[in-house]
Amino acid sequence: MWIHGGGWRKGDKANCYVKWLTAEGYTVASIAYRLTSTAVFPAQLHDCKGALRWLRANADKYGYDAERIAVTGSSAGGHLAALLGTTNGYKALEGNVGGNLDQSSAVQAIVDYYGPTDFPRRIKTQPHKTIEKNSVVYDLLGGPADEKIELAKLASSVTHVTADDPPLLIIHGMKDNTVLIGQSESLKAKYEALGIPVALHVLPEGKHGGMEFYMKPYSGLVCEFLDKHIRK
């Protein structure tokens, strides 16, 4: 399941950068979610979990294995993918969007492309993206992150990591000035502290996005990760 980026304020499910996974034998579903012009957090995550439950409910109709699902996304989509993967069963973040509440919103693997994961840290390192009016995180949370600190923590995957979370692969650019690599390092450290499988692959010259993230050798790393953790 792919979740698009766009700072939670733009983007579309048509912007799916992992369609190439179909050639490797994986079904790819690209989903939409409410943008910040319509709703604030946690509406975006509720929509993603609703989409995942729908995918499970309709697996027989479309012919894929609903017991082995990985979630992935880039930037804001990476944020939502990591958050979805680390909050299974967290009632306030499950929501009831789309029904199918008898279906699980758990995933078996996460691939996070340069997504923010630690908003309290980002308040300190990038206040212009978290505190300033009309900044991306300001709009996501409905106000400055330093004044909505509990909501900022709730929206951070680093807050929720537990020992039963699924394996995680992170891909990030060292020269990313939009989402600093420290965000991915925070999540990796949380995983490592609990002994959960995690890998962070860094593009030495990588910035924020670009097709190089989805080409070899990094596409191969994603396939190896998925083959290990969700392919029978």
Helices and strands as residue ranges (DSSP letters): E 2-3, G 19-24, E 30-31, H 43-57, H 59-62, E 70-74, H 76-86, H 91-94, E 109-113, H 119-125, H 127-130, H 136-141, H 149-154, H 157-160, E 168-173, H 181-194, E 198-203, G 211-214, H 218-229
